[in-house]
C-alpha cells in the first residue's frame, strides 16, 4: 500500500458519557398522563493527532409532564478514526457523514438501554440521514456568508 492511498479505519468506538436524571421521582411515576418527549442530537469532531480524529454524537432526551421533568437522559457516543490521504474538500463530509453513521447505532442502543434501566419504556431514536443533515448545514453556512 502506497503512502498516498486513502485510509479510513475505525480505531475505537466507545461510550464517552452517559447521564440520567429523574428529579421528580418517585411522585411523578404515579402520573398516568403521556409525557412530552424532546430529542436533540449533536455531532462534533476533534483532531487528536495528524490523521486521527474523534467524532462524537450526543443525544439528549428530555421527557416532561407539563412543566415537570420525568427524566432527562444524555449519552455521548464517540469513535476514534484514522483518516488519511483524503482530499481536503471531502474531509468534512467524511467526518460529518461517514463517521456518525458508524457510531450512531451504538448511541441508539445506549439511550434505549439507559432509559429501560431507569424503569421506563425504551426510547428508540429514529434513523438519521447524516448526508441530508450535512447538506443542510452546508447550505445554511452558504446562506449566512452570502448575506
TIMAR-211879 format. One line per 2 residues: their letters; for each residue x, y, z of N, C-alpha, C, O. Coordinates in pm, 1 decimal, always signed. Example, Ala and Ser with C-alpha at 12.3 -4.5 7.8 and 13.67 -1.06 7.14 Angstrom:
AS> +1319.0 -569.0 +780.0 +1230.0 -450.0 +780.0 +1320.0 -330.0 +780.0 +1423.6 -331.9 +846.5 ~ +1285.0 -225.0 +708.0 +1367.0 -106.0 +714.0 +1290.0 +3.0 +787.0 +1340.9 +113.8 +803.9
This chain:
XX> +84.6 -117.5 +0.0 +0.0 +0.0 +0.0 +89.4 +124.2 +0.0 +177.3 +138.5 +85.0 ~ +66.7 +210.8 -93.0 +146.7 +332.2 -103.7 +105.4 +431.5 +4.3 -5.5 +425.8 +57.3
XX> +196.5 +521.7 +35.4 +168.8 +622.9 +137.6 +63.7 +723.7 +93.8 +16.6 +803.4 +175.0 ~ +27.0 +721.2 -32.3 -72.7 +816.6 -80.5 -211.2 +754.2 -95.9 -305.5 +823.5 -133.9
XX> -225.1 +625.2 -67.2 -355.7 +560.2 -75.0 -446.6 +613.1 +35.4 -400.9 +635.7 +147.5 ~ -575.6 +633.3 +4.8 -668.5 +678.4 +109.3 -679.6 +575.2 +222.0 -679.3 +454.4 +198.4
XX> -689.2 +626.1 +344.2 -702.9 +540.9 +462.6 -824.6 +587.3 +540.9 -839.8 +706.2 +569.1 ~ -911.9 +492.0 +576.1 -1025.0 +518.9 +665.6 -1039.2 +396.3 +753.9 -1086.3 +291.8 +709.2
XX> -998.6 +409.4 +879.2 -1004.9 +296.5 +971.9 -1066.2 +340.0 +1104.4 -1040.4 +449.2 +1155.1 ~ -1148.2 +250.5 +1158.4 -1204.5 +272.9 +1291.5 -1101.4 +222.6 +1392.2 -1062.3 +105.9 +1388.5
XX> -1057.7 +309.6 +1481.3 -964.5 +269.8 +1585.7 -1039.0 +219.4 +1709.6 -998.0 +122.4 +1773.3 ~ -1149.6 +287.7 +1742.1 -1225.5 +250.7 +1861.9 -1361.1 +320.7 +1859.7 -1373.0 +433.8 +1812.6
XX> -1463.1 +252.3 +1911.3 -1595.6 +310.5 +1932.9 -1625.8 +291.6 +2080.5 -1611.0 +181.1 +2132.8 ~ -1668.4 +398.6 +2149.3 -1688.0 +389.6 +2293.9 -1794.3 +487.0 +2342.4 -1820.4 +589.7 +2279.8
XX> -1854.6 +452.3 +2455.2 -1949.7 +540.6 +2522.5 -1868.2 +638.4 +2605.7 -1805.2 +599.2 +2703.9 ~ -1869.2 +764.6 +2567.0 -1786.7 +865.6 +2632.9 -1854.5 +923.6 +2756.4 -1788.3 +957.8 +2854.3
XX> -1986.7 +934.2 +2750.9 -2058.6 +998.0 +2861.3 -2202.8 +949.3 +2862.7 -2263.6 +931.5 +2757.2 ~ -2256.9 +928.0 +2980.9 -2398.3 +893.9 +2995.5 -2447.8 +949.7 +3127.4 -2381.8 +935.8 +3230.3
XX> -2564.4 +1012.9 +3124.0 -2621.6 +1063.7 +3248.5 -2773.2 +1047.4 +3244.7 -2836.4 +1051.1 +3139.1 ~ -2828.2 +1029.4 +3363.6 -2972.1 +1013.4 +3381.2 -3013.9 +1097.1 +3500.6 -2951.0 +1092.9 +3606.3
XX> -3120.2 +1172.8 +3482.5 -3177.3 +1249.7 +3592.2 -3326.2 +1220.7 +3599.7 -3395.8 +1218.6 +3498.2 ~ -3374.3 +1198.2 +3723.0 -3517.9 +1182.8 +3749.5 -3551.3 +1274.6 +3867.5 -3577.2 +1226.4 +3977.7
XX> -3550.9 +1405.6 +3845.3 -3561.9 +1499.6 +3956.5 -3694.7 +1496.2 +4031.9 -3700.7 +1540.1 +4146.7 ~ -3800.2 +1445.6 +3970.5 -3931.8 +1445.8 +4035.8 -3980.4 +1307.6 +4075.7 -4098.8 +1287.7 +4103.0
XX> -3888.6 +1212.7 +4078.7 -3925.2 +1076.6 +4122.4 -3925.4 +1072.1 +4274.2 -3847.3 +1144.8 +4335.5 ~ -4005.9 +993.6 +4336.4 -4095.6 +894.3 +4280.0 -4235.9 +947.5 +4249.3 -4313.3 +878.8 +4182.6
XX> -4270.4 +1066.8 +4295.6 -4408.4 +1115.4 +4281.3 -4455.4 +1117.4 +4136.0 -4569.0 +1079.5 +4107.2 ~ -4370.5 +1160.5 +4045.8 -4412.6 +1173.7 +3905.7 -4436.9 +1037.7 +3840.1 -4505.4 +1029.5 +3738.1
XX> -4381.7 +931.9 +3897.6 -4400.7 +797.8 +3842.4 -4544.4 +748.1 +3859.8 -4585.3 +652.0 +3794.6 ~ -4619.7 +812.7 +3946.3 -4758.6 +774.1 +3968.9 -4855.0 +841.9 +3871.9 -4972.9 +807.2 +3866.5
XX> -4804.7 +938.2 +3795.9 -4887.9 +1009.5 +3698.3 -4928.6 +914.9 +3585.5 -4853.0 +825.0 +3548.8 ~ -5048.2 +935.7 +3531.0 -5098.9 +849.4 +3424.6 -5093.0 +914.1 +3286.0 -5115.8 +847.2 +3185.2
XX> -5062.7 +1042.8 +3280.8 -5059.1 +1113.3 +3151.8 -4940.4 +1068.3 +3067.2 -4840.7 +1016.5 +3117.5 ~ -4955.3 +1090.3 +2935.6 -4844.3 +1064.4 +2844.8 -4751.5 +1186.1 +2848.0 -4797.3 +1299.0 +2830.4
XX> -4624.2 +1164.5 +2869.8 -4531.6 +1278.1 +2873.1 -4494.6 +1324.9 +2732.1 -4510.0 +1251.7 +2634.3 ~ -4446.0 +1447.6 +2724.7 -4389.6 +1501.2 +2600.4 -4242.8 +1462.2 +2595.8 -4171.9 +1471.9 +2695.9
XX> -4198.0 +1418.2 +2479.4 -4059.4 +1375.9 +2463.0 -3991.4 +1468.6 +2362.4 -4040.5 +1487.7 +2251.2 ~ -3878.7 +1525.4 +2402.3 -3799.0 +1611.1 +2315.1 -3662.3 +1545.8 +2298.7 -3596.6 +1512.3 +2397.3
XX> -3619.8 +1527.9 +2174.0 -3491.7 +1464.2 +2145.0 -3405.3 +1561.0 +2065.7 -3446.5 +1611.2 +1961.1 ~ -3286.8 +1586.3 +2115.7 -3189.8 +1672.7 +2048.5 -3066.9 +1589.7 +2014.5 -3023.5 +1506.4 +2094.0
XX> -3011.2 +1612.6 +1896.3 -2893.5 +1538.7 +1852.0 -2786.7 +1637.1 +1807.6 -2816.3 +1735.7 +1740.0 ~ -2662.3 +1610.2 +1845.7 -2549.9 +1694.0 +1804.8 -2433.7 +1605.8 +1762.6 -2412.8 +1497.7 +1817.5
XX> -2359.1 +1653.3 +1665.0 -2239.0 +1584.0 +1617.6 -2122.7 +1680.0 +1633.4 -2132.9 +1797.8 +1599.2 ~ -2011.5 +1628.6 +1685.7 -1891.4 +1711.3 +1698.1 -1769.6 +1630.1 +1658.0 -1771.7 +1507.0 +1659.5
XX> -1664.5 +1700.3 +1622.5 -1541.0 +1633.2 +1583.3 -1421.5 +1710.6 +1633.7 -1426.3 +1832.4 +1651.3 ~ -1313.2 +1636.6 +1656.8 -1192.0 +1696.7 +1709.3 -1072.2 +1621.6 +1652.6 -1072.9 +1498.8 +1644.3
XX> -970.3 +1695.8 +1614.1 -846.9 +1633.9 +1565.7 -761.4 +1596.6 +1686.1 -730.3 +1681.7 +1769.5 ~ -723.4 +1468.8 +1695.3 -643.1 +1421.4 +1807.9 -494.0 +1422.0 +1774.6 -410.8 +1450.5 +1860.6
XX> -461.6 +1391.1 +1651.9 -324.5 +1387.3 +1602.8 -333.4 +1396.8 +1451.4 -443.2 +1403.3 +1396.2 ~ -221.2 +1397.6 +1384.8 -220.4 +1404.3 +1239.8 -291.1 +1281.7 +1182.1 -242.6 +1169.4 +1195.5
XX> -406.4 +1303.9 +1117.7 -480.4 +1194.8 +1055.7 -565.2 +1112.4 +1151.0 -620.3 +1010.1 +1110.6 ~ -577.1 +1154.6 +1277.4 -656.6 +1081.5 +1376.7 -759.9 +1177.8 +1435.4 -726.2 +1286.0 +1483.4
XX> -885.6 +1135.9 +1430.2 -995.3 +1222.7 +1471.5 -1089.8 +1151.0 +1567.3 -1111.3 +1030.2 +1557.5 ~ -1145.7 +1228.6 +1660.5 -1253.9 +1178.6 +1744.5 -1382.2 +1243.9 +1693.8 -1390.2 +1366.1 +1681.6
XX> -1482.4 +1161.0 +1664.3 -1613.0 +1210.3 +1623.4 -1712.7 +1159.8 +1726.5 -1710.1 +1042.5 +1763.6 ~ -1800.8 +1248.3 +1772.9 -1898.8 +1205.9 +1872.7 -2038.7 +1251.6 +1834.0 -2057.5 +1355.7 +1771.1
XX> -2135.8 +1170.4 +1873.4 -2278.3 +1202.0 +1858.8 -2336.0 +1207.1 +1999.2 -2315.8 +1115.6 +2079.0 ~ -2407.5 +1313.9 +2028.8 -2470.7 +1329.9 +2158.9 -2621.1 +1337.2 +2140.9 -2671.4 +1415.0 +2059.9
XX> -2692.1 +1255.8 +2216.8 -2838.3 +1259.3 +2216.7 -2884.2 +1304.5 +2355.3 -2838.9 +1252.6 +2457.4 ~ -2973.9 +1401.1 +2356.8 -3034.1 +1448.2 +2480.7 -3184.3 +1424.7 +2470.5 -3251.3 +1480.3 +2383.4
XX> -3236.0 +1342.3 +2560.1 -3378.1 +1308.0 +2560.5 -3439.0 +1366.2 +2687.6 -3402.5 +1327.4 +2798.6 ~ -3532.2 +1459.7 +2669.9 -3599.4 +1522.8 +2782.6 -3747.0 +1485.2 +2776.1 -3813.5 +1508.3 +2675.2
XX> -3797.1 +1427.3 +2884.6 -3936.5 +1385.2 +2892.1 -4004.2 +1463.7 +3003.5 -3957.4 +1464.0 +3117.4 ~ -4115.0 +1530.7 +2970.2 -4182.7 +1616.4 +3068.0 -4332.1 +1589.7 +3071.8 -4393.5 +1552.7 +2971.7
XX> -4388.7 +1609.5 +3190.1 -4532.8 +1617.8 +3210.7 -4559.4 +1761.9 +3250.7 -4517.8 +1806.5 +3357.6 ~ -4628.3 +1833.4 +3165.1 -4648.6 +1977.2 +3183.4 -4511.5 +2043.4 +3197.3 -4432.3 +2039.0 +3103.1
XX> -4481.8 +2104.0 +3310.8 -4351.6 +2169.8 +3326.9 -4256.0 +2089.7 +3416.1 -4149.0 +2139.1 +3451.5 ~ -4293.5 +1967.7 +3452.2 -4208.9 +1885.9 +3540.0 -4136.2 +1777.5 +3459.7 -4196.3 +1708.5 +3377.3
XX> -4008.2 +1764.4 +3485.1 -3927.3 +1665.5 +3414.6 -3953.1 +1527.0 +3471.0 -3944.5 +1505.5 +3591.8 ~ -3985.1 +1432.8 +3382.0 -3997.5 +1292.6 +3420.9 -3857.7 +1232.8 +3424.8 -3815.2 +1177.9 +3526.4
XX> -3786.6 +1244.0 +3312.7 -3645.2 +1204.7 +3309.8 -3573.2 +1279.9 +3200.1 -3632.5 +1325.0 +3102.1 ~ -3444.0 +1291.5 +3220.0 -3355.1 +1351.4 +3121.9 -3236.5 +1257.1 +3105.3 -3168.2 +1224.6 +3202.4
XX> -3212.4 +1213.7 +2983.2 -3100.2 +1124.8 +2953.6 -3011.9 +1192.7 +2850.5 -3060.1 +1244.7 +2749.8 ~ -2882.8 +1191.5 +2876.8 -2787.5 +1240.8 +2778.1 -2677.5 +1137.2 +2762.1 -2614.1 +1096.2 +2859.3
XX> -2656.1 +1096.1 +2639.2 -2549.9 +999.6 +2607.4 -2464.2 +1056.1 +2496.3 -2514.2 +1114.2 +2399.9 ~ -2333.7 +1038.0 +2511.6 -2239.6 +1078.4 +2407.7 -2161.0 +955.2 +2365.6 -2086.1 +897.3 +2444.3
XX> -2179.3 +916.8 +2241.2 -2108.5 +803.2 +2182.5 -1998.5 +859.9 +2093.9 -2022.5 +952.4 +2016.5 ~ -1879.0 +805.3 +2104.9 -1766.9 +858.9 +2028.2 -1692.4 +747.8 +1956.3 -1705.5 +629.4 +1987.3
XX> -1614.8 +790.7 +1860.4 -1529.5 +698.1 +1787.3 -1399.8 +767.3 +1751.4 -1396.2 +888.3 +1729.0 ~ -1293.2 +689.0 +1746.2 -1164.6 +739.8 +1701.1 -1139.8 +679.1 +1563.7 -1147.1 +557.6 +1545.6
XX> -1110.4 +765.5 +1467.4 -1094.2 +724.8 +1328.2 -959.7 +772.5 +1274.9 -917.4 +885.4 +1299.8 ~ -894.4 +684.7 +1201.8 -774.8 +723.9 +1128.1 -819.5 +753.9 +986.2 -873.8 +668.0 +916.8
XX> -795.7 +877.6 +944.4 -838.1 +921.7 +811.5 -720.0 +995.5 +748.3 -678.7 +1101.6 +795.2 ~ -667.1 +937.4 +641.6 -550.1 +997.1 +575.0 -568.2 +995.1 +423.1 -639.3 +912.1 +366.6
XX> -500.7 +1089.9 +361.0 -492.2 +1096.9 +214.8 -628.3 +1107.3 +147.2 -650.9 +1050.6 +40.3 ~ -716.8 +1179.4 +210.6 -848.1 +1209.0 +151.7 -845.7 +1357.3 +115.1 -804.5 +1440.1 +196.3
XX> -889.2 +1391.5 -5.6 -885.9 +1532.6 -46.7 -954.6 +1622.9 +55.7 -1058.1 +1587.7 +112.2 ~ -895.9 +1738.0 +77.8 -944.5 +1833.2 +178.8 -1092.7 +1866.2 +160.3 -1166.2 +1878.4 +258.2
XX> -1136.7 +1880.6 +35.0 -1276.7 +1916.6 +9.8 -1373.2 +1803.8 +45.3 -1493.4 +1827.7 +56.8 ~ -1323.7 +1682.0 +62.9 -1407.5 +1568.9 +101.1 -1398.5 +1536.2 +250.6 -1482.9 +1463.8 +303.5
XX> -1298.1 +1588.5 +317.3 -1272.5 +1552.2 +456.9 -1389.8 +1587.5 +549.0 -1427.5 +1506.6 +633.7 ~ -1446.9 +1705.2 +533.8 -1557.4 +1745.1 +621.1 -1677.5 +1653.2 +602.4 -1747.1 +1621.6 +698.8
XX> -1701.9 +1610.6 +479.8 -1811.2 +1517.5 +453.6 -1788.2 +1382.1 +519.4 -1881.3 +1322.1 +573.0 ~ -1664.3 +1334.1 +515.3 -1631.4 +1206.7 +580.1 -1653.4 +1217.3 +730.8 -1712.2 +1128.2 +792.1
XX> -1605.4 +1327.6 +790.3 -1619.3 +1346.6 +934.9 -1764.2 +1370.4 +976.6 -1804.6 +1330.9 +1086.0 ~ -1842.3 +1434.6 +890.1 -1980.4 +1470.1 +924.8 -2083.2 +1365.7 +884.4 -2196.0 +1368.4 +933.6
XX> -2046.5 +1273.6 +795.5 -2143.3 +1175.1 +745.8 -2099.0 +1032.5 +777.0 -2168.9 +959.9 +847.7 ~ -1984.4 +992.6 +725.0 -1940.9 +852.6 +738.0 -1916.5 +813.6 +883.3 -1961.5 +707.7 +927.0
XX> -1846.7 +896.7 +958.0 -1815.0 +863.2 +1097.6 -1940.4 +857.5 +1186.0 -1957.8 +760.4 +1259.6 ~ -2028.3 +958.8 +1180.9 -2150.5 +949.0 +1262.4 -2238.6 +829.1 +1226.1 -2303.5 +771.4 +1313.3
XX> -2241.0 +791.7 +1098.9 -2320.8 +674.9 +1059.3 -2270.1 +548.1 +1126.6 -2347.9 +456.5 +1152.9 ~ -2141.2 +542.2 +1154.5 -2083.1 +424.4 +1218.9 -2115.8 +421.2 +1368.1 -2147.9 +315.3 +1422.1
XX> -2108.0 +536.3 +1435.2 -2125.4 +535.7 +1581.0 -2270.6 +552.1 +1625.9 -2303.7 +518.8 +1739.7 ~ -2357.6 +602.9 +1538.2 -2496.5 +628.7 +1577.1 -2572.5 +504.7 +1623.8 -2646.4 +514.4 +1721.8
XX> -2558.5 +389.0 +1559.3 -2630.6 +271.3 +1610.7 -2594.3 +236.1 +1755.3 -2679.6 +189.7 +1830.9 ~ -2470.9 +257.4 +1793.0 -2429.4 +233.9 +1932.2 -2498.4 +334.2 +2024.9 -2542.7 +298.4 +2134.0
XX> -2507.3 +459.7 +1980.7 -2575.8 +562.5 +2059.0 -2722.0 +526.1 +2078.6 -2773.9 +537.2 +2189.7 ~ -2789.2 +482.9 +1972.9 -2930.4 +443.9 +1982.5 -2949.7 +334.3 +2086.8 -3041.3 +340.9 +2168.8
XX> -2863.2 +233.9 +2083.2 -2872.2 +123.2 +2178.3 -2848.0 +167.3 +2320.7 -2917.1 +122.7 +2412.3 ~ -2750.5 +254.6 +2340.4 -2719.5 +300.5 +2475.3 -2829.9 +387.6 +2534.0 -2860.0 +377.1 +2652.9
XX> -2890.4 +473.1 +2452.8 -3001.8 +555.6 +2501.7 -3118.1 +465.4 +2543.0 -3173.5 +481.8 +2651.7 ~ -3154.9 +371.2 +2457.8 -3264.8 +279.6 +2489.9 -3233.7 +200.5 +2617.0 -3322.3 +178.6 +2699.6
XX> -3108.7 +157.8 +2632.7 -3069.3 +79.8 +2749.1 -3078.0 +161.6 +2878.4 -3130.5 +113.3 +2978.7 ~ -3027.3 +284.2 +2876.3 -3031.3 +369.2 +2996.4 -3175.5 +397.4 +3037.2 -3209.6 +390.1 +3155.2
XX> -3260.2 +429.6 +2938.9 -3399.8 +460.8 +2969.3 -3470.1 +337.4 +3026.9 -3546.8 +348.6 +3122.5 ~ -3444.4 +221.2 +2969.4 -3505.5 +97.1 +3017.5 -3458.1 +63.5 +3158.4 -3538.0 +24.4 +3243.4
XX> -3329.0 +78.5 +3183.0 -3275.0 +50.1 +3316.4 -3328.1 +146.8 +3421.4 -3327.6 +116.0 +3540.6 ~ -3374.2 +264.1 +3377.2 -3433.7 +360.7 +3469.7 -3578.8 +325.7 +3502.1 -3641.6 +390.0 +3586.2
XX> -3631.5 +223.2 +3434.6 -3767.7 +179.2 +3465.3 -3873.9 +233.6 +3372.7 -3992.9 +225.4 +3403.3 ~ -3833.0 +289.4 +3259.3 -3927.8 +346.0 +3163.8 -3927.5 +262.9 +3036.1 -3832.9 +188.4 +3010.5
XX> -4033.5 +275.5 +2955.6 -4030.9 +210.9 +2824.4 -3915.2 +270.5 +2742.7 -3887.7 +390.0 +2753.5 ~ -3848.7 +190.2 +2662.9 -3732.0 +241.8 +2590.5 -3767.6 +353.1 +2492.8 -3875.9 +353.9 +2434.2
XX> -3676.2 +445.8 +2476.4 -3687.8 +549.7 +2375.6 -3600.9 +504.4 +2258.7 -3479.9 +486.9 +2273.2 ~ -3663.4 +485.7 +2143.5 -3589.4 +443.3 +2025.1 -3565.4 +565.0 +1936.6 -3659.1 +620.9 +1879.5
XX> -3440.1 +605.3 +1925.7 -3405.9 +717.5 +1840.0 -3429.9 +678.8 +1694.0 -3400.0 +566.6 +1653.0 ~ -3483.2 +770.8 +1617.8 -3510.0 +745.8 +1475.8 -3379.1 +735.4 +1398.7 -3275.5 +786.0 +1441.7
XX> -3386.2 +669.5 +1285.2 -3271.0 +667.0 +1195.4 -3244.7 +810.4 +1148.9 -3337.8 +889.2 +1132.6 ~ -3119.3 +842.5 +1128.2 -3080.7 +977.2 +1086.1 -3011.2 +969.2 +951.2 -2926.3 +882.8 +929.0
XX> -3047.7 +1059.6 +861.4 -2978.4 +1072.0 +734.2 -2870.9 +1178.9 +752.3 -2896.9 +1298.0 +734.8 ~ -2750.3 +1135.2 +787.5 -2642.1 +1229.1 +814.8 -2599.8 +1305.3 +689.0 -2551.4 +1418.1 +698.4
XX> -2617.7 +1244.9 +572.4 -2585.5 +1314.4 +446.7 -2676.8 +1435.8 +430.6 -2629.3 +1545.3 +400.6 ~ -2806.5 +1417.4 +450.1 -2901.5 +1528.4 +438.5 -2874.1 +1634.3 +544.7 -2880.3 +1753.9 +516.2
XX> -2844.0 +1591.2 +666.2 -2813.7 +1684.3 +774.9 -2690.6 +1768.8 +739.1 -2689.8 +1890.0 +760.7 ~ -2588.2 +1705.1 +685.2 -2465.8 +1774.8 +645.7 -2494.8 +1874.2 +533.3 -2447.2 +1987.7 +536.4
XX> -2572.5 +1831.7 +434.7 -2604.7 +1920.3 +323.0 -2684.0 +2042.6 +370.0 -2664.5 +2152.2 +317.5 ~ -2772.6 +2025.3 +467.6 -2847.2 +2138.5 +523.8 -2752.2 +2235.5 +594.1 -2767.1 +2357.1 +581.6
XX> -2654.5 +2182.0 +668.0 -2557.7 +2267.9 +736.6 -2473.2 +2347.1 +636.6 -2448.2 +2465.9 +656.8 ~ -2429.5 +2281.5 +529.4 -2350.4 +2348.4 +426.7 -2432.5 +2458.9 +360.9 -2382.3 +2569.1 +338.7
XX> -2558.4 +2429.5 +329.8 -2646.6 +2529.6 +268.3 -2670.8 +2646.9 +362.6 -2670.7 +2762.3 +319.8 ~ -2691.4 +2617.9 +490.0 -2714.0 +2725.5 +588.6 -2590.4 +2812.8 +601.7 -2602.3 +2934.9 +612.6
XX> -2472.1 +2752.8 +600.9 -2347.9 +2830.9 +608.8 -2329.7 +2916.1 +483.6 -2285.2 +3030.7 +491.5 ~ -2364.4 +2859.6 +368.3 -2352.7 +2934.8 +242.8 -2447.4 +3054.3 +242.9 -2410.6 +3162.7 +197.6
XX> -2568.5 +3035.3 +293.4 -2664.9 +3145.7 +302.9 -2618.3 +3251.7 +400.8 -2635.9 +3370.9 +376.0 ~ -2559.1 +3209.8 +511.7 -2512.7 +3304.0 +612.7 -2396.5 +3389.5 +559.7 -2389.1 +3508.8 +589.3
XX> -2307.7 +3330.0 +482.8 -2194.5 +3406.0 +429.5 -2236.0 +3493.0 +310.9 -2170.6 +3593.3 +282.4 ~ -2344.5 +3455.5 +241.0 -2392.3 +3533.2 +126.8 -2465.2 +3659.2 +171.2 -2478.2 +3753.6 +93.4
X> -2512.1 +3661.7 +293.7 -2589.2 +3778.4 +340.2 -2503.0 +3883.9 +401.1 -2553.5 +3987.4 +444.6
